[in-house]
Amino acid sequence: MEELENLIEELQLEQDKIKPIEKGQGLIAYRKYLWALKFIEEKILRLQTYKQQVIQDIDKSIEVQSGNVARIKEEIRDAVTIDPIVNRTKTGGRVLSLPDIATVSLSKLRDRIEITDPDAVLKELGDEFKKVKVSLDTTKAKNHIKEVNVTPEGAIKTQDRTLSIRFKR
């Protein structure tokens, strides 16, 4: 490492310039430049490897912390859903207010329709649900499925709630 610093200083690389190779000195004049080139390229490779390791460590930490956030939110959602201390809203949701830190809101349970196979749903529901380009009008089909409460093949009915957390400033 010290050798590289000496070479960089001798070749005047610190000033974003480079000392010209002295002519008439023979092959020895090139030796310093080649050693500097070799050391610098090796340093670049080490730095690139180090950078990748740091990025991997950061990515891993982000992944771990994101998992922690998801688990905490899931725990809050589960607890707010069943805990009698949490207030019910007029619409069927839940709300928990902690004045010093946050307000947690959980929407009412809503049906959600996911069309996994539009062709199968279209086949079962009929041409009335076709769009001009002969495809399923998913919005119309979802509304129909909710109304009749019968889930055709190619669709999945799930229920979900929206969790909202607003932190105090």
Phi and psi in radians as a Rosetta constraint file:
Dihedral C 1 N 2 CA 2 C 2 CIRCULARHARMONIC -1.127 0.35
Dihedral N 2 CA 2 C 2 N 3 CIRCULARHARMONIC -0.648 0.35
Dihedral C 2 N 3 CA 3 C 3 CIRCULARHARMONIC -1.050 0.35
Dihedral N 3 CA 3 C 3 N 4 CIRCULARHARMONIC -0.733 0.35
Dihedral C 3 N 4 CA 4 C 4 CIRCULARHARMONIC -1.106 0.35
Dihedral N 4 CA 4 C 4 N 5 CIRCULARHARMONIC -0.769 0.35
Dihedral C 4 N 5 CA 5 C 5 CIRCULARHARMONIC -1.080 0.35
Dihedral N 5 CA 5 C 5 N 6 CIRCULARHARMONIC -0.713 0.35
Dihedral C 5 N 6 CA 6 C 6 CIRCULARHARMONIC -1.118 0.35
Dihedral N 6 CA 6 C 6 N 7 CIRCULARHARMONIC -0.749 0.35
Dihedral C 6 N 7 CA 7 C 7 CIRCULARHARMONIC -1.134 0.35
Dihedral N 7 CA 7 C 7 N 8 CIRCULARHARMONIC -0.742 0.35
Dihedral C 7 N 8 CA 8 C 8 CIRCULARHARMONIC -1.075 0.35
Dihedral N 8 CA 8 C 8 N 9 CIRCULARHARMONIC -0.711 0.35
Dihedral C 8 N 9 CA 9 C 9 CIRCULARHARMONIC -1.167 0.35
Dihedral N 9 CA 9 C 9 N 10 CIRCULARHARMONIC -0.800 0.35
Dihedral C 9 N 10 CA 10 C 10 CIRCULARHARMONIC -1.139 0.35
Dihedral N 10 CA 10 C 10 N 11 CIRCULARHARMONIC -0.637 0.35
Dihedral C 10 N 11 CA 11 C 11 CIRCULARHARMONIC -1.511 0.35
Dihedral N 11 CA 11 C 11 N 12 CIRCULARHARMONIC -0.018 0.35
Dihedral C 11 N 12 CA 12 C 12 CIRCULARHARMONIC 1.035 0.35
Dihedral N 12 CA 12 C 12 N 13 CIRCULARHARMONIC 0.708 0.35
Dihedral C 12 N 13 CA 13 C 13 CIRCULARHARMONIC -1.361 0.35
Dihedral N 13 CA 13 C 13 N 14 CIRCULARHARMONIC -0.252 0.35
Dihedral C 13 N 14 CA 14 C 14 CIRCULARHARMONIC -1.208 0.35
Dihedral N 14 CA 14 C 14 N 15 CIRCULARHARMONIC -0.446 0.35
Dihedral C 14 N 15 CA 15 C 15 CIRCULARHARMONIC -1.626 0.35
Dihedral N 15 CA 15 C 15 N 16 CIRCULARHARMONIC 0.385 0.35
Dihedral C 15 N 16 CA 16 C 16 CIRCULARHARMONIC 1.019 0.35
Dihedral N 16 CA 16 C 16 N 17 CIRCULARHARMONIC 0.457 0.35
Dihedral C 16 N 17 CA 17 C 17 CIRCULARHARMONIC -2.270 0.35
Dihedral N 17 CA 17 C 17 N 18 CIRCULARHARMONIC -3.095 0.35
Dihedral C 17 N 18 CA 18 C 18 CIRCULARHARMONIC -2.534 0.35
Dihedral N 18 CA 18 C 18 N 19 CIRCULARHARMONIC 2.399 0.35
Dihedral C 18 N 19 CA 19 C 19 CIRCULARHARMONIC -1.181 0.35
Dihedral N 19 CA 19 C 19 N 20 CIRCULARHARMONIC 2.255 0.35
Dihedral C 19 N 20 CA 20 C 20 CIRCULARHARMONIC -1.077 0.35
Dihedral N 20 CA 20 C 20 N 21 CIRCULARHARMONIC 2.586 0.35
Dihedral C 20 N 21 CA 21 C 21 CIRCULARHARMONIC -1.184 0.35
Dihedral N 21 CA 21 C 21 N 22 CIRCULARHARMONIC 2.256 0.35
Dihedral C 21 N 22 CA 22 C 22 CIRCULARHARMONIC -1.261 0.35
Dihedral N 22 CA 22 C 22 N 23 CIRCULARHARMONIC 2.230 0.35
Dihedral C 22 N 23 CA 23 C 23 CIRCULARHARMONIC -1.405 0.35
Dihedral N 23 CA 23 C 23 N 24 CIRCULARHARMONIC 2.599 0.35
Dihedral C 23 N 24 CA 24 C 24 CIRCULARHARMONIC 1.436 0.35
Dihedral N 24 CA 24 C 24 N 25 CIRCULARHARMONIC 0.070 0.35
Dihedral C 24 N 25 CA 25 C 25 CIRCULARHARMONIC -1.625 0.35
Dihedral N 25 CA 25 C 25 N 26 CIRCULARHARMONIC -0.091 0.35
Dihedral C 25 N 26 CA 26 C 26 CIRCULARHARMONIC 1.442 0.35
Dihedral N 26 CA 26 C 26 N 27 CIRCULARHARMONIC -2.853 0.35
Dihedral C 26 N 27 CA 27 C 27 CIRCULARHARMONIC -1.154 0.35
Dihedral N 27 CA 27 C 27 N 28 CIRCULARHARMONIC -0.467 0.35
Dihedral C 27 N 28 CA 28 C 28 CIRCULARHARMONIC -1.063 0.35
Dihedral N 28 CA 28 C 28 N 29 CIRCULARHARMONIC -0.523 0.35
Dihedral C 28 N 29 CA 29 C 29 CIRCULARHARMONIC -1.126 0.35
Dihedral N 29 CA 29 C 29 N 30 CIRCULARHARMONIC -0.555 0.35
Dihedral C 29 N 30 CA 30 C 30 CIRCULARHARMONIC -1.370 0.35
Dihedral N 30 CA 30 C 30 N 31 CIRCULARHARMONIC -0.421 0.35
Dihedral C 30 N 31 CA 31 C 31 CIRCULARHARMONIC -0.995 0.35
Dihedral N 31 CA 31 C 31 N 32 CIRCULARHARMONIC -0.808 0.35
Dihedral C 31 N 32 CA 32 C 32 CIRCULARHARMONIC -1.078 0.35
Dihedral N 32 CA 32 C 32 N 33 CIRCULARHARMONIC -0.719 0.35
Dihedral C 32 N 33 CA 33 C 33 CIRCULARHARMONIC -1.177 0.35
Dihedral N 33 CA 33 C 33 N 34 CIRCULARHARMONIC -0.692 0.35
Dihedral C 33 N 34 CA 34 C 34 CIRCULARHARMONIC -1.199 0.35
Dihedral N 34 CA 34 C 34 N 35 CIRCULARHARMONIC -0.696 0.35
Dihedral C 34 N 35 CA 35 C 35 CIRCULARHARMONIC -1.122 0.35
Dihedral N 35 CA 35 C 35 N 36 CIRCULARHARMONIC -0.745 0.35
Dihedral C 35 N 36 CA 36 C 36 CIRCULARHARMONIC -1.051 0.35
Dihedral N 36 CA 36 C 36 N 37 CIRCULARHARMONIC -0.780 0.35
Dihedral C 36 N 37 CA 37 C 37 CIRCULARHARMONIC -1.054 0.35
Dihedral N 37 CA 37 C 37 N 38 CIRCULARHARMONIC -0.793 0.35
Dihedral C 37 N 38 CA 38 C 38 CIRCULARHARMONIC -1.091 0.35
Dihedral N 38 CA 38 C 38 N 39 CIRCULARHARMONIC -0.839 0.35
Dihedral C 38 N 39 CA 39 C 39 CIRCULARHARMONIC -1.089 0.35
Dihedral N 39 CA 39 C 39 N 40 CIRCULARHARMONIC -0.741 0.35
Dihedral C 39 N 40 CA 40 C 40 CIRCULARHARMONIC -1.157 0.35
Dihedral N 40 CA 40 C 40 N 41 CIRCULARHARMONIC -0.748 0.35
Dihedral C 40 N 41 CA 41 C 41 CIRCULARHARMONIC -1.113 0.35
Dihedral N 41 CA 41 C 41 N 42 CIRCULARHARMONIC -0.696 0.35
Dihedral C 41 N 42 CA 42 C 42 CIRCULARHARMONIC -1.128 0.35
Dihedral N 42 CA 42 C 42 N 43 CIRCULARHARMONIC -0.692 0.35
Dihedral C 42 N 43 CA 43 C 43 CIRCULARHARMONIC -1.110 0.35
Dihedral N 43 CA 43 C 43 N 44 CIRCULARHARMONIC -0.728 0.35
Dihedral C 43 N 44 CA 44 C 44 CIRCULARHARMONIC -1.039 0.35
Dihedral N 44 CA 44 C 44 N 45 CIRCULARHARMONIC -0.788 0.35
Dihedral C 44 N 45 CA 45 C 45 CIRCULARHARMONIC -1.088 0.35
Dihedral N 45 CA 45 C 45 N 46 CIRCULARHARMONIC -0.747 0.35
Dihedral C 45 N 46 CA 46 C 46 CIRCULARHARMONIC -1.095 0.35
Dihedral N 46 CA 46 C 46 N 47 CIRCULARHARMONIC -0.747 0.35
Dihedral C 46 N 47 CA 47 C 47 CIRCULARHARMONIC -1.143 0.35
Dihedral N 47 CA 47 C 47 N 48 CIRCULARHARMONIC -0.687 0.35
Dihedral C 47 N 48 CA 48 C 48 CIRCULARHARMONIC -1.129 0.35
Dihedral N 48 CA 48 C 48 N 49 CIRCULARHARMONIC -0.741 0.35
Dihedral C 48 N 49 CA 49 C 49 CIRCULARHARMONIC -1.103 0.35
Dihedral N 49 CA 49 C 49 N 50 CIRCULARHARMONIC -0.784 0.35
Dihedral C 49 N 50 CA 50 C 50 CIRCULARHARMONIC -1.067 0.35
Dihedral N 50 CA 50 C 50 N 51 CIRCULARHARMONIC -0.772 0.35
Dihedral C 50 N 51 CA 51 C 51 CIRCULARHARMONIC -1.027 0.35
Dihedral N 51 CA 51 C 51 N 52 CIRCULARHARMONIC -0.793 0.35
Dihedral C 51 N 52 CA 52 C 52 CIRCULARHARMONIC -1.087 0.35
Dihedral N 52 CA 52 C 52 N 53 CIRCULARHARMONIC -0.696 0.35
Dihedral C 52 N 53 CA 53 C 53 CIRCULARHARMONIC -1.155 0.35
Dihedral N 53 CA 53 C 53 N 54 CIRCULARHARMONIC -0.713 0.35
Dihedral C 53 N 54 CA 54 C 54 CIRCULARHARMONIC -1.122 0.35
Dihedral N 54 CA 54 C 54 N 55 CIRCULARHARMONIC -0.784 0.35
Dihedral C 54 N 55 CA 55 C 55 CIRCULARHARMONIC -1.064 0.35
Dihedral N 55 CA 55 C 55 N 56 CIRCULARHARMONIC -0.746 0.35
Dihedral C 55 N 56 CA 56 C 56 CIRCULARHARMONIC -1.094 0.35
Dihedral N 56 CA 56 C 56 N 57 CIRCULARHARMONIC -0.739 0.35
Dihedral C 56 N 57 CA 57 C 57 CIRCULARHARMONIC -1.099 0.35
Dihedral N 57 CA 57 C 57 N 58 CIRCULARHARMONIC -0.752 0.35
Dihedral C 57 N 58 CA 58 C 58 CIRCULARHARMONIC -1.149 0.35
Dihedral N 58 CA 58 C 58 N 59 CIRCULARHARMONIC -0.785 0.35
Dihedral C 58 N 59 CA 59 C 59 CIRCULARHARMONIC -1.037 0.35
Dihedral N 59 CA 59 C 59 N 60 CIRCULARHARMONIC -0.728 0.35
Dihedral C 59 N 60 CA 60 C 60 CIRCULARHARMONIC -1.116 0.35
Dihedral N 60 CA 60 C 60 N 61 CIRCULARHARMONIC -0.742 0.35
Dihedral C 60 N 61 CA 61 C 61 CIRCULARHARMONIC -1.119 0.35
Dihedral N 61 CA 61 C 61 N 62 CIRCULARHARMONIC -0.729 0.35
Dihedral C 61 N 62 CA 62 C 62 CIRCULARHARMONIC -1.078 0.35
Dihedral N 62 CA 62 C 62 N 63 CIRCULARHARMONIC -0.755 0.35
Dihedral C 62 N 63 CA 63 C 63 CIRCULARHARMONIC -1.086 0.35
Dihedral N 63 CA 63 C 63 N 64 CIRCULARHARMONIC -0.776 0.35
Dihedral C 63 N 64 CA 64 C 64 CIRCULARHARMONIC -1.094 0.35
Dihedral N 64 CA 64 C 64 N 65 CIRCULARHARMONIC -0.825 0.35
Dihedral C 64 N 65 CA 65 C 65 CIRCULARHARMONIC -1.190 0.35
Dihedral N 65 CA 65 C 65 N 66 CIRCULARHARMONIC -0.612 0.35
Dihedral C 65 N 66 CA 66 C 66 CIRCULARHARMONIC -1.115 0.35
Dihedral N 66 CA 66 C 66 N 67 CIRCULARHARMONIC -0.683 0.35
Dihedral C 66 N 67 CA 67 C 67 CIRCULARHARMONIC -1.105 0.35
Dihedral N 67 CA 67 C 67 N 68 CIRCULARHARMONIC -0.707 0.35
Dihedral C 67 N 68 CA 68 C 68 CIRCULARHARMONIC -1.085 0.35
Dihedral N 68 CA 68 C 68 N 69 CIRCULARHARMONIC -0.768 0.35
Dihedral C 68 N 69 CA 69 C 69 CIRCULARHARMONIC -1.044 0.35
Dihedral N 69 CA 69 C 69 N 70 CIRCULARHARMONIC -0.804 0.35
Dihedral C 69 N 70 CA 70 C 70 CIRCULARHARMONIC -1.079 0.35
Dihedral N 70 CA 70 C 70 N 71 CIRCULARHARMONIC -0.745 0.35
Dihedral C 70 N 71 CA 71 C 71 CIRCULARHARMONIC -1.152 0.35
Dihedral N 71 CA 71 C 71 N 72 CIRCULARHARMONIC -0.705 0.35
Dihedral C 71 N 72 CA 72 C 72 CIRCULARHARMONIC -1.122 0.35
Dihedral N 72 CA 72 C 72 N 73 CIRCULARHARMONIC -0.792 0.35
Dihedral C 72 N 73 CA 73 C 73 CIRCULARHARMONIC -1.100 0.35
Dihedral N 73 CA 73 C 73 N 74 CIRCULARHARMONIC -0.705 0.35
Dihedral C 73 N 74 CA 74 C 74 CIRCULARHARMONIC -1.112 0.35
Dihedral N 74 CA 74 C 74 N 75 CIRCULARHARMONIC -0.722 0.35
Dihedral C 74 N 75 CA 75 C 75 CIRCULARHARMONIC -1.116 0.35
Dihedral N 75 CA 75 C 75 N 76 CIRCULARHARMONIC -0.759 0.35
Dihedral C 75 N 76 CA 76 C 76 CIRCULARHARMONIC -1.083 0.35
Dihedral N 76 CA 76 C 76 N 77 CIRCULARHARMONIC -0.799 0.35
Dihedral C 76 N 77 CA 77 C 77 CIRCULARHARMONIC -1.024 0.35
Dihedral N 77 CA 77 C 77 N 78 CIRCULARHARMONIC -0.814 0.35
Dihedral C 77 N 78 CA 78 C 78 CIRCULARHARMONIC -1.112 0.35
Dihedral N 78 CA 78 C 78 N 79 CIRCULARHARMONIC -0.747 0.35
Dihedral C 78 N 79 CA 79 C 79 CIRCULARHARMONIC -1.214 0.35
Dihedral N 79 CA 79 C 79 N 80 CIRCULARHARMONIC -0.767 0.35
Dihedral C 79 N 80 CA 80 C 80 CIRCULARHARMONIC -1.090 0.35
Dihedral N 80 CA 80 C 80 N 81 CIRCULARHARMONIC -0.567 0.35
Dihedral C 80 N 81 CA 81 C 81 CIRCULARHARMONIC -1.125 0.35
Dihedral N 81 CA 81 C 81 N 82 CIRCULARHARMONIC -0.642 0.35
Dihedral C 81 N 82 CA 82 C 82 CIRCULARHARMONIC -1.997 0.35
Dihedral N 82 CA 82 C 82 N 83 CIRCULARHARMONIC -0.246 0.35
Dihedral C 82 N 83 CA 83 C 83 CIRCULARHARMONIC -1.263 0.35
Dihedral N 83 CA 83 C 83 N 84 CIRCULARHARMONIC 2.164 0.35
Dihedral C 83 N 84 CA 84 C 84 CIRCULARHARMONIC -1.186 0.35
Dihedral N 84 CA 84 C 84 N 85 CIRCULARHARMONIC -0.293 0.35
Dihedral C 84 N 85 CA 85 C 85 CIRCULARHARMONIC -1.284 0.35
Dihedral N 85 CA 85 C 85 N 86 CIRCULARHARMONIC -0.356 0.35
Dihedral C 85 N 86 CA 86 C 86 CIRCULARHARMONIC -1.417 0.35
Dihedral N 86 CA 86 C 86 N 87 CIRCULARHARMONIC 2.267 0.35
Dihedral C 86 N 87 CA 87 C 87 CIRCULARHARMONIC -1.237 0.35
Dihedral N 87 CA 87 C 87 N 88 CIRCULARHARMONIC 2.494 0.35
Dihedral C 87 N 88 CA 88 C 88 CIRCULARHARMONIC -1.557 0.35
Dihedral N 88 CA 88 C 88 N 89 CIRCULARHARMONIC 2.547 0.35
Dihedral C 88 N 89 CA 89 C 89 CIRCULARHARMONIC -1.648 0.35
Dihedral N 89 CA 89 C 89 N 90 CIRCULARHARMONIC 2.931 0.35
Dihedral C 89 N 90 CA 90 C 90 CIRCULARHARMONIC -1.087 0.35
Dihedral N 90 CA 90 C 90 N 91 CIRCULARHARMONIC -0.525 0.35
Dihedral C 90 N 91 CA 91 C 91 CIRCULARHARMONIC -1.533 0.35
Dihedral N 91 CA 91 C 91 N 92 CIRCULARHARMONIC -0.045 0.35
Dihedral C 91 N 92 CA 92 C 92 CIRCULARHARMONIC 1.785 0.35
Dihedral N 92 CA 92 C 92 N 93 CIRCULARHARMONIC 0.083 0.35
Dihedral C 92 N 93 CA 93 C 93 CIRCULARHARMONIC -1.553 0.35
Dihedral N 93 CA 93 C 93 N 94 CIRCULARHARMONIC -2.865 0.35
Dihedral C 93 N 94 CA 94 C 94 CIRCULARHARMONIC -2.369 0.35
Dihedral N 94 CA 94 C 94 N 95 CIRCULARHARMONIC 2.621 0.35
Dihedral C 94 N 95 CA 95 C 95 CIRCULARHARMONIC -2.516 0.35
Dihedral N 95 CA 95 C 95 N 96 CIRCULARHARMONIC 2.349 0.35
Dihedral C 95 N 96 CA 96 C 96 CIRCULARHARMONIC -2.269 0.35
Dihedral N 96 CA 96 C 96 N 97 CIRCULARHARMONIC 2.123 0.35
Dihedral C 96 N 97 CA 97 C 97 CIRCULARHARMONIC -2.003 0.35
Dihedral N 97 CA 97 C 97 N 98 CIRCULARHARMONIC 2.113 0.35
Dihedral C 97 N 98 CA 98 C 98 CIRCULARHARMONIC -2.023 0.35
Dihedral N 98 CA 98 C 98 N 99 CIRCULARHARMONIC 1.723 0.35
Dihedral C 98 N 99 CA 99 C 99 CIRCULARHARMONIC -0.957 0.35
Dihedral N 99 CA 99 C 99 N 100 CIRCULARHARMONIC -0.495 0.35
Dihedral C 99 N 100 CA 100 C 100 CIRCULARHARMONIC -1.448 0.35
Dihedral N 100 CA 100 C 100 N 101 CIRCULARHARMONIC -0.250 0.35
Dihedral C 100 N 101 CA 101 C 101 CIRCULARHARMONIC -2.390 0.35
Dihedral N 101 CA 101 C 101 N 102 CIRCULARHARMONIC -0.847 0.35
Dihedral C 101 N 102 CA 102 C 102 CIRCULARHARMONIC -2.877 0.35
Dihedral N 102 CA 102 C 102 N 103 CIRCULARHARMONIC 2.876 0.35
Dihedral C 102 N 103 CA 103 C 103 CIRCULARHARMONIC -2.056 0.35
Dihedral N 103 CA 103 C 103 N 104 CIRCULARHARMONIC 2.265 0.35
Dihedral C 103 N 104 CA 104 C 104 CIRCULARHARMONIC -1.905 0.35
Dihedral N 104 CA 104 C 104 N 105 CIRCULARHARMONIC 2.193 0.35
Dihedral C 104 N 105 CA 105 C 105 CIRCULARHARMONIC -2.101 0.35
Dihedral N 105 CA 105 C 105 N 106 CIRCULARHARMONIC 2.408 0.35
Dihedral C 105 N 106 CA 106 C 106 CIRCULARHARMONIC -2.197 0.35
Dihedral N 106 CA 106 C 106 N 107 CIRCULARHARMONIC 2.106 0.35
Dihedral C 106 N 107 CA 107 C 107 CIRCULARHARMONIC -1.200 0.35
Dihedral N 107 CA 107 C 107 N 108 CIRCULARHARMONIC 2.900 0.35
Dihedral C 107 N 108 CA 108 C 108 CIRCULARHARMONIC -1.158 0.35
Dihedral N 108 CA 108 C 108 N 109 CIRCULARHARMONIC 2.789 0.35
Dihedral C 108 N 109 CA 109 C 109 CIRCULARHARMONIC -1.239 0.35
Dihedral N 109 CA 109 C 109 N 110 CIRCULARHARMONIC 2.165 0.35
Dihedral C 109 N 110 CA 110 C 110 CIRCULARHARMONIC -2.095 0.35
Dihedral N 110 CA 110 C 110 N 111 CIRCULARHARMONIC 2.519 0.35
Dihedral C 110 N 111 CA 111 C 111 CIRCULARHARMONIC -1.358 0.35
Dihedral N 111 CA 111 C 111 N 112 CIRCULARHARMONIC 2.425 0.35
Dihedral C 111 N 112 CA 112 C 112 CIRCULARHARMONIC -2.262 0.35
Dihedral N 112 CA 112 C 112 N 113 CIRCULARHARMONIC 2.303 0.35
Dihedral C 112 N 113 CA 113 C 113 CIRCULARHARMONIC -1.861 0.35
Dihedral N 113 CA 113 C 113 N 114 CIRCULARHARMONIC 2.261 0.35
Dihedral C 113 N 114 CA 114 C 114 CIRCULARHARMONIC -2.027 0.35
Dihedral N 114 CA 114 C 114 N 115 CIRCULARHARMONIC 2.142 0.35
Dihedral C 114 N 115 CA 115 C 115 CIRCULARHARMONIC -1.537 0.35
Dihedral N 115 CA 115 C 115 N 116 CIRCULARHARMONIC 1.947 0.35
Dihedral C 115 N 116 CA 116 C 116 CIRCULARHARMONIC -1.651 0.35
Dihedral N 116 CA 116 C 116 N 117 CIRCULARHARMONIC -0.475 0.35
Dihedral C 116 N 117 CA 117 C 117 CIRCULARHARMONIC -2.407 0.35
Dihedral N 117 CA 117 C 117 N 118 CIRCULARHARMONIC 1.567 0.35
Dihedral C 117 N 118 CA 118 C 118 CIRCULARHARMONIC -0.987 0.35
Dihedral N 118 CA 118 C 118 N 119 CIRCULARHARMONIC -0.624 0.35
Dihedral C 118 N 119 CA 119 C 119 CIRCULARHARMONIC -1.143 0.35
Dihedral N 119 CA 119 C 119 N 120 CIRCULARHARMONIC -0.731 0.35
Dihedral C 119 N 120 CA 120 C 120 CIRCULARHARMONIC -1.142 0.35
Dihedral N 120 CA 120 C 120 N 121 CIRCULARHARMONIC -0.714 0.35
Dihedral C 120 N 121 CA 121 C 121 CIRCULARHARMONIC -1.138 0.35
Dihedral N 121 CA 121 C 121 N 122 CIRCULARHARMONIC -0.768 0.35
Dihedral C 121 N 122 CA 122 C 122 CIRCULARHARMONIC -1.075 0.35
Dihedral N 122 CA 122 C 122 N 123 CIRCULARHARMONIC -0.721 0.35
Dihedral C 122 N 123 CA 123 C 123 CIRCULARHARMONIC -1.089 0.35
Dihedral N 123 CA 123 C 123 N 124 CIRCULARHARMONIC -0.732 0.35
Dihedral C 123 N 124 CA 124 C 124 CIRCULARHARMONIC -1.329 0.35
Dihedral N 124 CA 124 C 124 N 125 CIRCULARHARMONIC -0.674 0.35
Dihedral C 124 N 125 CA 125 C 125 CIRCULARHARMONIC -1.489 0.35
Dihedral N 125 CA 125 C 125 N 126 CIRCULARHARMONIC -0.438 0.35
Dihedral C 125 N 126 CA 126 C 126 CIRCULARHARMONIC 1.762 0.35
Dihedral N 126 CA 126 C 126 N 127 CIRCULARHARMONIC 3.066 0.35
Dihedral C 126 N 127 CA 127 C 127 CIRCULARHARMONIC -1.141 0.35
Dihedral N 127 CA 127 C 127 N 128 CIRCULARHARMONIC -0.337 0.35
Dihedral C 127 N 128 CA 128 C 128 CIRCULARHARMONIC -1.023 0.35
Dihedral N 128 CA 128 C 128 N 129 CIRCULARHARMONIC -0.419 0.35
Dihedral C 128 N 129 CA 129 C 129 CIRCULARHARMONIC -1.741 0.35
Dihedral N 129 CA 129 C 129 N 130 CIRCULARHARMONIC 0.177 0.35
Dihedral C 129 N 130 CA 130 C 130 CIRCULARHARMONIC -1.378 0.35
Dihedral N 130 CA 130 C 130 N 131 CIRCULARHARMONIC 2.589 0.35
Dihedral C 130 N 131 CA 131 C 131 CIRCULARHARMONIC -1.655 0.35
Dihedral N 131 CA 131 C 131 N 132 CIRCULARHARMONIC 3.035 0.35
Dihedral C 131 N 132 CA 132 C 132 CIRCULARHARMONIC -1.000 0.35
Dihedral N 132 CA 132 C 132 N 133 CIRCULARHARMONIC -0.669 0.35
Dihedral C 132 N 133 CA 133 C 133 CIRCULARHARMONIC -1.525 0.35
Dihedral N 133 CA 133 C 133 N 134 CIRCULARHARMONIC 0.460 0.35
Dihedral C 133 N 134 CA 134 C 134 CIRCULARHARMONIC 0.951 0.35
Dihedral N 134 CA 134 C 134 N 135 CIRCULARHARMONIC 1.029 0.35
Dihedral C 134 N 135 CA 135 C 135 CIRCULARHARMONIC -2.448 0.35
Dihedral N 135 CA 135 C 135 N 136 CIRCULARHARMONIC 2.943 0.35
Dihedral C 135 N 136 CA 136 C 136 CIRCULARHARMONIC -1.306 0.35
Dihedral N 136 CA 136 C 136 N 137 CIRCULARHARMONIC 2.304 0.35
Dihedral C 136 N 137 CA 137 C 137 CIRCULARHARMONIC -1.415 0.35
Dihedral N 137 CA 137 C 137 N 138 CIRCULARHARMONIC 1.627 0.35
Dihedral C 137 N 138 CA 138 C 138 CIRCULARHARMONIC -1.126 0.35
Dihedral N 138 CA 138 C 138 N 139 CIRCULARHARMONIC -0.627 0.35
Dihedral C 138 N 139 CA 139 C 139 CIRCULARHARMONIC -1.098 0.35
Dihedral N 139 CA 139 C 139 N 140 CIRCULARHARMONIC -0.820 0.35
Dihedral C 139 N 140 CA 140 C 140 CIRCULARHARMONIC -1.134 0.35
Dihedral N 140 CA 140 C 140 N 141 CIRCULARHARMONIC -0.724 0.35
Dihedral C 140 N 141 CA 141 C 141 CIRCULARHARMONIC -1.132 0.35
Dihedral N 141 CA 141 C 141 N 142 CIRCULARHARMONIC -0.730 0.35
Dihedral C 141 N 142 CA 142 C 142 CIRCULARHARMONIC -1.105 0.35
Dihedral N 142 CA 142 C 142 N 143 CIRCULARHARMONIC -0.758 0.35
Dihedral C 142 N 143 CA 143 C 143 CIRCULARHARMONIC -1.094 0.35
Dihedral N 143 CA 143 C 143 N 144 CIRCULARHARMONIC -0.730 0.35
Dihedral C 143 N 144 CA 144 C 144 CIRCULARHARMONIC -1.108 0.35
Dihedral N 144 CA 144 C 144 N 145 CIRCULARHARMONIC -0.776 0.35
Dihedral C 144 N 145 CA 145 C 145 CIRCULARHARMONIC -1.077 0.35
Dihedral N 145 CA 145 C 145 N 146 CIRCULARHARMONIC -0.700 0.35
Dihedral C 145 N 146 CA 146 C 146 CIRCULARHARMONIC -1.133 0.35
Dihedral N 146 CA 146 C 146 N 147 CIRCULARHARMONIC -0.712 0.35
Dihedral C 146 N 147 CA 147 C 147 CIRCULARHARMONIC -1.146 0.35
Dihedral N 147 CA 147 C 147 N 148 CIRCULARHARMONIC -0.844 0.35
Dihedral C 147 N 148 CA 148 C 148 CIRCULARHARMONIC -1.494 0.35
Dihedral N 148 CA 148 C 148 N 149 CIRCULARHARMONIC -0.225 0.35
Dihedral C 148 N 149 CA 149 C 149 CIRCULARHARMONIC 1.005 0.35
Dihedral N 149 CA 149 C 149 N 150 CIRCULARHARMONIC 0.616 0.35
Dihedral C 149 N 150 CA 150 C 150 CIRCULARHARMONIC -2.228 0.35
Dihedral N 150 CA 150 C 150 N 151 CIRCULARHARMONIC 2.117 0.35
Dihedral C 150 N 151 CA 151 C 151 CIRCULARHARMONIC -1.634 0.35
Dihedral N 151 CA 151 C 151 N 152 CIRCULARHARMONIC 1.987 0.35
Dihedral C 151 N 152 CA 152 C 152 CIRCULARHARMONIC -1.316 0.35
Dihedral N 152 CA 152 C 152 N 153 CIRCULARHARMONIC 2.902 0.35
Dihedral C 152 N 153 CA 153 C 153 CIRCULARHARMONIC -1.063 0.35
Dihedral N 153 CA 153 C 153 N 154 CIRCULARHARMONIC 2.427 0.35
Dihedral C 153 N 154 CA 154 C 154 CIRCULARHARMONIC 1.665 0.35
Dihedral N 154 CA 154 C 154 N 155 CIRCULARHARMONIC -0.006 0.35
Dihedral C 154 N 155 CA 155 C 155 CIRCULARHARMONIC -2.267 0.35
Dihedral N 155 CA 155 C 155 N 156 CIRCULARHARMONIC 2.671 0.35
Dihedral C 155 N 156 CA 156 C 156 CIRCULARHARMONIC -2.225 0.35
Dihedral N 156 CA 156 C 156 N 157 CIRCULARHARMONIC 2.323 0.35
Dihedral C 156 N 157 CA 157 C 157 CIRCULARHARMONIC -1.835 0.35
Dihedral N 157 CA 157 C 157 N 158 CIRCULARHARMONIC 2.180 0.35
Dihedral C 157 N 158 CA 158 C 158 CIRCULARHARMONIC -2.251 0.35
Dihedral N 158 CA 158 C 158 N 159 CIRCULARHARMONIC 2.938 0.35
Dihedral C 158 N 159 CA 159 C 159 CIRCULARHARMONIC -2.181 0.35
Dihedral N 159 CA 159 C 159 N 160 CIRCULARHARMONIC 2.490 0.35
Dihedral C 159 N 160 CA 160 C 160 CIRCULARHARMONIC -2.616 0.35
Dihedral N 160 CA 160 C 160 N 161 CIRCULARHARMONIC 2.952 0.35
Dihedral C 160 N 161 CA 161 C 161 CIRCULARHARMONIC -2.316 0.35
Dihedral N 161 CA 161 C 161 N 162 CIRCULARHARMONIC 2.733 0.35
Dihedral C 161 N 162 CA 162 C 162 CIRCULARHARMONIC -1.801 0.35
Dihedral N 162 CA 162 C 162 N 163 CIRCULARHARMONIC 2.203 0.35
Dihedral C 162 N 163 CA 163 C 163 CIRCULARHARMONIC -1.729 0.35
Dihedral N 163 CA 163 C 163 N 164 CIRCULARHARMONIC 2.287 0.35
Dihedral C 163 N 164 CA 164 C 164 CIRCULARHARMONIC -2.229 0.35
Dihedral N 164 CA 164 C 164 N 165 CIRCULARHARMONIC 2.248 0.35
Dihedral C 164 N 165 CA 165 C 165 CIRCULARHARMONIC -2.170 0.35
Dihedral N 165 CA 165 C 165 N 166 CIRCULARHARMONIC 2.124 0.35
Dihedral C 165 N 166 CA 166 C 166 CIRCULARHARMONIC -2.010 0.35
Dihedral N 166 CA 166 C 166 N 167 CIRCULARHARMONIC 1.967 0.35
Dihedral C 166 N 167 CA 167 C 167 CIRCULARHARMONIC -1.397 0.35
Dihedral N 167 CA 167 C 167 N 168 CIRCULARHARMONIC 2.554 0.35
Dihedral C 167 N 168 CA 168 C 168 CIRCULARHARMONIC -1.323 0.35
Dihedral N 168 CA 168 C 168 N 169 CIRCULARHARMONIC 2.606 0.35
